[in-house]
Amino acid sequence: MKLAFDYNNMMGYSIGEHGIKKSIIDDGKAAHKAAYDEVIGNSGKGWQEWTETPLIDKTEIDELNDFGKSIREKASSFVVLGIGGSALGPICVFNALLHLHHNELPEKMRKAPKIYVEDNIDPERMSALLDVIDLKTTYFNIITKSGETSETLSQFIILYNAMKKAVGEKAAKEHFFATTTIGKGALYSVAQKEGFRIFGIPAGVGGRFSVLSNVGLVPFAVMGIDIEKMLDGAKEMRKACERTDIYRNPALMTAFLQVESMKAGKNISVMMPYADGLKTMADFYCQIWAESLGKAVDKKGNTVNCGQTPAKSLGVTDQHSQVQLYTEGPFDKVVTFIAVDKFGAVTDIPSDESAEVGDFLKGHTLNELINAERKSTEFALTKAGRSNFTVILPEVNAETVGELLMYFMYETAFAGAYLDIDTFNQPGVEEGKKATFAMIGRSGYEKKLEELNSIKKQDEFIIR
């Protein structure tokens, strides 16, 4: 395991009365065992097939790389169509492992096509995409596990129609490939009919846990990311999360500390990376944490309305917009810092006498400064008795990103087990999907439309 986890500032000895006593951890042996058995005991079963995603064999990896290379060599642009887990996983990995201005690089400096992940259906956004891509040399990966996702299917219909007009019906088929559940859903049916290449998603891998399945691996292979190294990192974290001792199991420990913090009223979890390349890792975390833990009932049917609201923050940017609240506001937050020891570049602050300002900065580097600011923010929070802990990456590469993604998945699963909820369902999301189908006129949802139409609004409560 390359990552390190410093949870000192979650403990009472560090932050005082708002911290957790070591005795609470030690006295929770039965709870730790139950949570561990729930997750590890069901590894690879049911909705926990995601635990097996790093274990694909070398032959499958080679096939993915060969396919990715075949697209990469002929594409000027590559577009991922997806939403939720089908987009957030790819986005955070591209952000972490590609050049921060990948699409703006001169063509000769880019080793992969321009990348666009279309995860919303704002009509202006679709129009803008068509303004910047050349359809004749653009390739599309349509991703939806159910094959019925309204947003993704609508994008596909628009772009497939546009592609047919640009290159003709026969050639258009070569520009699309699908990632979906084999044998199920509208996307699978149309992909088979049209002759698209189809990549499967295992039945027991839910969207927010799918980043290391074909949902992520296919687009990563297209962009030339080292998927073998990423899976190696995920396997290392998997081993670490199978350790029975909570003091050696990072995901079990931090899940317990988060759940204990929730019990103490800390209902907001702030994810604060100190690296622009990890900025969208907070988006990935926000989905997996919110959608997995925000549940109305526990497994016994008791109303619990549990969960912890995730919030995104970026160091050092949000030291100047949010940290004041974190330091002096309500004691309702846990802040998770993501630190990077070694950045991919070193930027010196010159000892330039012509710039008669900031003498205390001269001769240092931005690398020193960003880590000093992170440690200073940690100090300020700790001094104020605010719960925080730090995940430390030695550097950002395919292996450490694989570890980090797997850690988030295991931490979430263990937290759900401690809370005794169904971590892997999403009834609140499904209700919204059904309402959308009804409003758009899909057959079979007439009763839902009646229910929607029965909701009345009074004009006196609308300001115009």
N, C-alpha and C positions, 0 to 999 in steps of 0.2 A: 504494500500500500504506500503510494507516494504522498497522499494527502495527510495532513495532521489536523487535529481538532482540539482547540484550547477552550475549555468550558469553565475555567477558573472564575470568571466573572458572572457565572450563574449561581455561585455558591455563597452561602451566608457569611463565611469568613471574609469574603472579598467585598460584598456589597451590603452587608448588614441584614436588617430585618426583612428586606424584600428578596433575599436570596434563599437558596435551598440548603438545608443542613445535610451533611453527609449521612447522618443517621437515617434520613428519609430514604435515601438511595439504598442503604444497607438493609433497612427494615422492609423494603419492597420486593424481597426475593420471590415471593409467590406471584406477584404481579409481573415481574420480569420474566419468570418462567412461562407464565400463561401467554404473555405477548409473544415471546420467542417461539413457543410451540405453535401458536396460531399461524405465524408467518413462515417459519422455517419448516414446520411440520407439514405445511400445505404447499411447499415450494414445487412449482411445476404443475400444480393441480388447479382446476377450475379457472378463476380469474387471476390466478397467480402464475400463469405461464410466462409472464414477463421476466420472472427470475431465471428462465432458461434462455432468454434471447442472446446472451453473450456466448452461448455454447455451440454455435453453428460451426460446422467443420470447414476445413481449409478449401475444400472443393467449392462450397457455396460462396465463400469469400472471393475466390478466384473468378467465379462466374459473374458475380456482381461487379467486380472490377473490370472484367472484359466488357460487360454491357456498358458500364459507365464510360469507359474509354471510347467506345463506339459512338456514343452521343456527344461526348466532349469534343471529339475531333471534327465534328461537322456543325456544331451549334454556335451561333453568335450569342444567343440568349437561352437561358433555361428557366422555365417558370414552374413553380410548384403551386398547384391548386389544392387548398385544404384549409381547414379551420380547426381551432382547438389544438388537441394533441398532434394532429396531422400537419400543423404549421409551426407551433411553438418550439417543438423539438428541433426540427430543421433550422429554424431561425436562430436559435441560441447557439447551435453548433457552427453554423456559417459565420455568425458574428464573432465567435471565439477563435476560429481556426483559419479564416480567410483574412486577407488584408482588410483593414478597417475601411478603406475606400476602394474596395475591390472593383466595383462597377465603373469607377472613374479612372482606373488605371489605363494607360495606353495599351492597345491590343497586344503589342509585342511583349509587354510586361506581365500580361495575364496568362496563366497556364490553364485557365478554365473559362467557360462562357460567363457573360453577365448573369447574375442570379436575381430572380424576383420571386418572393413568396407572397402569393395573393391570398390573404386570410380575412378579407372583408368584402362586402358587396356594395360598397359606396359606388354609385354609378359614375361619379367623376373619376374614381380611381381606375375603373376598368377602361374608361376613355383615355386616361393618361397612360396606362400601360400600352395600349395600342398605338399611342403616339411615339413611344420610344423603342419598340421592338420591330424587327423585320421578320414578319411571319414566315417568310420563305426559309429562314435559317434559325427559327426558334422551335424548341421542343418542350413539351408539356407533360408533367407527371401529375395525374389526377389521383388524389388520395382521399378515400373515405372508407372506413371500416364497414359501416353498414351498407354502403353503396346507395344510400338514400338521402344523404345530407343536402338539404335544399340549396344552401349557399354554394357548395362546391359543384353541384349538378348544373346550377344556373350559369356559373362561370364557364363550365365545360361547353354547354350548349352554345353560348355566345362565341367562344373562341373557336370551336370546331366549325361553326358556320362561317366565321371570318376566314379560317384557314382554307376551307373548301373554295371560297371565292378567290383566294390568293394563289393557290397552287393546283386546284382541281381536286375532285373527290377522291381519286385513287391515291394521289400523293399525300393528301391530308392525313390519311390513316397512319403514315409513317412518322408523323410528328407527335403522336400521343401514346403514352403508356400509362397503365392503371395499377394502383396498389389498393387492394380491397380484399374482402373475404371471398375465398374461392367458392363458387357455386351458389352465391347468395347475393341478392340486391340488384337494383337497376343498373348500377355501374358495371358489375360483372357481366350482366346480360348484354349490354350495349358493347362492351369491350370485346366480348366473344364474337358478336355479330360483325363488328367492324374490323376484327383481326388485330386489335391492339395487343402488345405484349402485356401480360398480367403477372403481377407479383402478389403473393398471398400474405395475409396477416393472420397469425394463429388465432383461433377462436377465443382463447382465454387471455388475450392481450388487449386490454382496453386502451382507448385513444391516448389518455394522459400517461400511460405506462408503455407507450409503443415506440419511443424514440430509437431504441436499439434493435427494433425489428425492421422489416423492409420499409416501413414508414419513413425511417431515417436513413437506413443503410443505402437504399437505392439512390436518393438524391445526393448523399455524401459521396458515393462512388462516382456519380456523374461529375461532381466538382473536384474529384481527385483527392479527397480527404482519405487519410490512412485508416480505413475501417478496421483493419486487423489490429492495429495498435489501440484503437478506441475500445474494441471488444476485450483486448487484453487487460486494459485498465478496469473495465466493468467486472471482469472475472476476479481481479484482485480485490475489488470492493465487495463483491459477493462473498468471497472467502472471509473477509473481515467481519461481515455482517452475520456470518454463521458461527462466530465465536460465542460460546455460552456465557462467558464472563462479561457482565455489563461494562466493567471498567476497561475492557479491551475491544468492545463492540461499539463503534462510533454512532451508528444509526440507532441502536437500541438505547444508548445513553441519552443522546440529544432528544430522541422522541419522548423519553420519560421526563426529561427536564422541561420540555415544552408542555407536556400534558399537566405536569405539576404546576407550571406557571399559569396555565389556563384555569386551573382550579383556584388559583390565587387572584383571579381577575385580570390576568394579562392576556387579553383577547385579541391582541394585534401582534403579528409576526412580521417584523421589518427585515427584508433581505437587502443587504447593502454591499454590493461588490465594489472593490477599489481597483477597477480596471475597465476601461471602455469595452474591451473585448468580451467581458462577462456581463455587460449591462443587461442583455436580454435573457441571461440565465435567471434573472429575477422574474421575468415573465413566465418562464417554464415553471419555476417554483410556485408562483402565485396560482397557476392553474391546478397543479397536482395537489397542493395543500388545501385550497379552497374547495375544489370539487370533490375531493376525497373525504374531507373531515366535516364539511358542513352538512349535517344530517339532523332530521327531525326526531328520529327514534333510534334506540339502540337495538341490538339483536334480540332482546327480550320483548320488544314492543313498547318499552317505556318512552314517553316523550322526554327528550333530552335537549333538543335544539342546540347541539354542540358545534364546535368549530372555533377556529382562530382566524381572524381576517388578515390575509397577507397584504403587505404594502411594499411597493418598490421604491428603492432609494439608490442613488449612485454616489459613491465617493470619488472625488471630493465635491462634486457639483452640489449635492444636496446638503452639505454642511452649511451652505448659504441659503437654504430654503426650508429644511425640515428638522435639522438637528437641535435647534432651539426648543422645539416641541418635545423631542425625545429626551432632552436633558432636564427640562423644568416643567413639562406638562404632567398629565396623569401617569400613575404607575401602572399602565395597562399594556405595556409593550415588551417584547423580547427582540433585540436587534442581533441579527446574524451578519457578521462581517465576512466577506470573502477576500482574503489577502493573497497577493502574488509576490513571492520572494524575488524571482528573476524575470524581468520583462523581456520581450523579444527585441527591444532596442534600448540603447542608453542615450539619453539626450542631456548634453552638458548645458549648464548655465554659464556662459562665458564670463571670464574676469575682464570685462570690457570697460576701460576707463571712460570711454565716450558716452556710456550710459550712466549718468550720475544719479542712479536710483537703485535701491535694493542691494546695497553692499553686502548685507548679511546673506544674500542668496548666491552671490557670485562664487564660482569655484565648486559649487555643488551640482547635483544633477536633478532632473525631474523625478528620476527613480527614487532618490533619497527623499525628496520633498513629499511625494504621494504617500510613501510608507510612513514618514514622520506624521503626516496629517491623519492617517488612519489610526496610528497608535495614540495620537493626541485625542482623537474623538473617543476612542476606547477608554482612555484615561478619564475624560470628562464625564462620560456616562457612568463609569465605575465609581468615581468620586461622588456622583449624585445618587448612588444606590440603584442604578438602572441595570436590569438584566441584559447581558450581552455575551455572545461567544463568537469565536473566530474559526473559520475553516481556512486552512493555509495550503495553497498550491505552490510547490517549488517553482513551477513555471506553467504556462498554459500551452499544452500540446494535446494531441489526440488521446494519449494515454490518461492524462490527468482529467481531461474533460469526460472521458468514459467513466472514470472513477466517480467524479462529481455527480454525474447524472444518475448513476446507480445508487449512490448514497442518498440522494433525494427520494428515490423510489422506495428504498428500504426504510428510510426514516418515516416516510408517510405511512407505509404499511404497518410499521410498529406502533406509530401513534394511534392509528385506527384500531389496532388490537387492544392497546391500553384503554381506549375509550369504549371498547366493546360495540363498535358500530360496523356496518357494512361499508368498508372503505372503497369498494369497487363499483357500487351502483351510483346512479345520478338521477333520481326521480324528479328533482326540481328542474333539471335541464330537459328531461323528456316531456314535461308538461308544456314547456315553452315551444318545443318542436311540434307537438300536436296542435297547439293553438295556431302556429304558423301555417301548417297544412290546411287547417280549417279556413283561415282567412284568405288563403290563396286559391281556395276552391277545390282542393284535392278530394276525390271521391272516397267515401267511407268516413269522413269527418264532419258529417252534417250535424250530428248531435253536439259536437264540440263547438260548432259555429253558433248553434242556438244558445249554448251556454255563454259564449262571448257576447252575443247580441243582447242577452238578458241583463248585462251589467249596464246600469244607467249612470250618467253623469249629470250633475246639476250646473246650469249656467252660472249660478251665483258664486260658484267656486272656481270660475275660470276668469282670469284677468286678460283682457284683450287690448 
